Amino acid sequence: MSGLHVVKKPAPGERERSPALDLLKIVACVLVVVIHTTASGVTGYLPGSWLQRLAIGVNSFSQFAVPAFIFASGFGLAARYRGKEQVEGLLGFWGRRIETVLLPYLIWSLIYLILQQRFLGICYGAAGMVKLILNGGAFYHLYFMVILIQLYLVFPLLLALRRRFGGGLWDKARPEGDRGFAFSFDIAIVAVLYLLYAFWLRRYVPSSDRFFMTYLPFFYAGMVAFERPPRATLLTAFGIAGAVAFADYLVGRLAVFKSITPMTMLSMPLAWEVYSLSIVMLLLAWFKAVNINEKLGGWVSRLSGVTFDVYLAHPLILFFISRWSRAANLQSLTLEIVLGFVLGLTVPALVRLGYNEVEERFKKRKKEEDKG
């Protein structure tokens, strides 16, 4: 039985749930906060010190976090449209994304723009604000939202590509456990498109890193992994390739930040991409093997449900911690990093969990009153 086919079949009227995918999103969320808190250590610690090397190592390891979110989005959409030839009701599909993705993005973009104007004295003007919102530049983490919106826009085309060239519909003659990840023409198309982006578009087109092509391989890999889960042999290959790619990627970053003397290694092309995709595949397979009871599964589901809010809100917490540390003349960068991680992760999560609890109780009470 494959280790990646993790979406449980729901009861009638229920949504499909994947505890393994929920765990992947939780880990990705935690590591996004790690990336943004350790970034100050990467540049703030003494070059070559063990603290800087530790910060670079932790920061580099965590760099698969955003690809994991993108992968989870592709995987979840493939699960929702399993067995379907196309997205029916495009306006409805995109309308739901306007409510759940676009509106929160616009609201938080305005919050961060107002924050910069109020506390940093930066005023972009109306035209500048519109430009920043369009390219995800209102704050350093919002580029992800612009890319995610683009991927949702092109998902119907990607689904059609998968169905037309990838054998995306289930092979009825084979049992579910025998369906394995297979290279197909659609994967070749996506690979060629990404290589064109990586070796040409990214070099010569300004702001091309805000283009959906940046994360297309991870999104499409999520779609393919749901329908054709990789078997043990391929997972082993991912493990080996990922380990080599991470070693090359880590040494390169240590050299860039002058933490070590530059040395000749493989200079592996696409090291970050290979490492990120490999560890995402391996983590999802490992999470599938974790035995999660019903009570724990409920908490995993609830925590997974707040990851989006934590992603959007945690830089706000980090911003005020940074201002407080300067005002208090805090001498310990390590303490600032630890505080940023703990509060940046827990405050948005607790606020959202509390809101969900109040909303659930309100709906329950209203339902009881309607019955009475």
Steps between C-alpha positions, in 0.01 A plus 500: 500500500634840406604735775363813336137426427385657822161662441232315693170434326236716672153411611222643281491878528841525667819642356798274441760524775868413484674492839837458326439805285385695807824408677702613199325839506565537874870424456518742205334772708741455790799509266381816325516673838843343555622642167387851584633498857839345423554739207615766748755254638632418153595865445526616861739251659875535457602349163664163552372459857332178601178692566496632144571154363219358712261772382594436135463124545155526661389765252623293203334181623170687538499631144268223379215653703340713226537220238324273751205740520483515120526121474218461754280734295552295184447174688180627663351623172584170329322320783195722464482442125597134499344313209373818336600601149481874566406769750126542469368846577811711456334813636405315816851356535666839463230669708585280799867596462407868498337454839761272658825626343469828311303698760729402792798589283362845421410567863843396631678692224323817612583423864871471423502808277331705775745353752797621296350844457409535867820370661768531231381813325490324163224631272475336160209701365191350337679384183786353699264313730311350207827387342618340825170319546510368143853361532479382862743764625293655779709298748776244466286186535203596282662395172374152587140617483541645150655174379226294667229712335663448161518124556130492585430692181688249283392187691217420257756502217740284700222254576413482130870443422516219753186335366605533137863392517562345840247222537365688799174301522516188709596178325199289594676176414765547768447503877567827676815374672661412168473844349846651498657829402576486128682743278266625230478759227329760718784482755747553216307810390503647850871418539588674172293805597677523834846462344419783260402711801800399715771548239358787294195682633632528855823658375367754256146596607461736800283371789469160330530342845138613556386293202316173568767311306728542804304236691325316218701176542396469865134571429489254212697243699226515763239428233700210358593356841134474594411306185822302457668466841874427478605153608780408739767492228423852384477625858849358560625685192338819634679448831843461340454788256358722773794433736756584230308809390465629858873455569584699188236764577615539863868536416415755233300712747770473768748635245270779383458630855877468564451241769754270333770535239347438155577150376440308181212256520257359249350842428185301444242680284154525655632377836227681696227359277631142524546523876158657560305254287688204647438587863134582437445159340683322780322688778159430355581129474628498858196685633280237335670240718422697819209349691260784580196423718172686464565747783850587380372513143249765605776718641717445191209613285438809714867599502523448126203731464689794658821469296377749240429758772839445664673547165325831437523643851833390649713776335279752682606344831865492393482866399391613847746268676779657297382850592474403866849348504650821362301719738602283797861490376490121506854371462421137421418424138439138599231604749334712233500203260352266762233751600414561135461130432289424806272803481489514119374144494273488803327839505336478153420131555334559838304799373364299207427192712316721750301664223408158356387380844278806556356469150426130549323563832298783349385283211414214737296728727321657204415155366356399836295822516363438152395149601334633815 
